[in-house]
Amino acid sequence: MAKAAIPLHPNLPSPMKPLDYLIAVTVPIVWGMGIVFAKPAVDQFPPILLMAFRFGVAALILVWFVPVPQRILLPLSLAAFVGATIQYGLTFNGLKLLDASTTALIVQAEVPFLALIAAVFLKEKLGPRKIIGMVVAFIGIYLITGEPRLRGQEVGIMLVLGGAATWAIGQILIRRLGEVGGLTLIAWVAVLATPQLFVTSALFETGQLQAIRDAGMTVWGTVAYLGVFMTAIGYGCWYHVLGRYEANRVAPFLLLTPVASVLGGWLLLGEPLTLHILAGGGIVTAGVAVLISEPWTKRARSLDQRPDAQI
């Protein structure tokens, strides 16, 4: 009788299917290009209002496919206000003042900010590897902000950094909600953030009706891209992959996001690739890579775990 085949290493993960690999590569590129397509739109349309339409479109698509999280609607409203309304308001107003590529690289401060804030408020351990990753990432951001073209652009830089820090706080609020499906989270954040963004736009922006009347294909095409492809389809596909594979195998693909933004800004918007941007961007990406990666020993112990969905 033939002997049963014995796996060479029972703890080794199965290879990713070609379609899932394609999704894991494509979605971060779609996300990275979102900031490139949004740049011309925010130059001619109120940024907060643009985000209101973006989340409104995503909400109309997604809300029918997920349950109502009645138990957590109130704290989820707060998380949406911090992690979506305030965060996108700050980030996209910063984008209005900066290049898309510069904005995309500074936004990577989200990851070290999250590690730092989680250590302070959730008492998560900051080991040497995370500390090194944080320091490297912030050094890269410092180099980027030293770009001569950014002199006098301190307001834009601070807005984007404020958005990154606010995103990290939003993640802490979401973690405290407990286990909630990723698609449910993004759908209901979109539902709750949409009216918040419209009200915020009414309070802090002007000329909305005229902007809507004058908006052309650049604006409405951006709304469609951000709402349909970047949010509804993008997150749906991403959570599909996260549901099949452990997070530490999927997370490194996110490093493609700033690469896509920088290349897209250079090719489509004519933004220069200076030494500061290339060097700083490389250092930031290296620091983020250290923060989101895990040693093999820890990876092998957690192969059977599935990540909690987060926005």
BELFEN-V296891 format. One line per field, one symbol per residue. ss: DSSP state (2 for helix, 1 for strand, 0 for the rest). Layout:
ss->???
//
This chain:
ss->00000000000000000222222222222222222222222200002222222222222222222000022222222222222222222222222220022222222022222222222220000002222222222222222220022200022222222222222222222220000002222222222222222222222200022222220022222222222222222222222222000022222222222222222222222000002222222222222222220002222220000000000
//
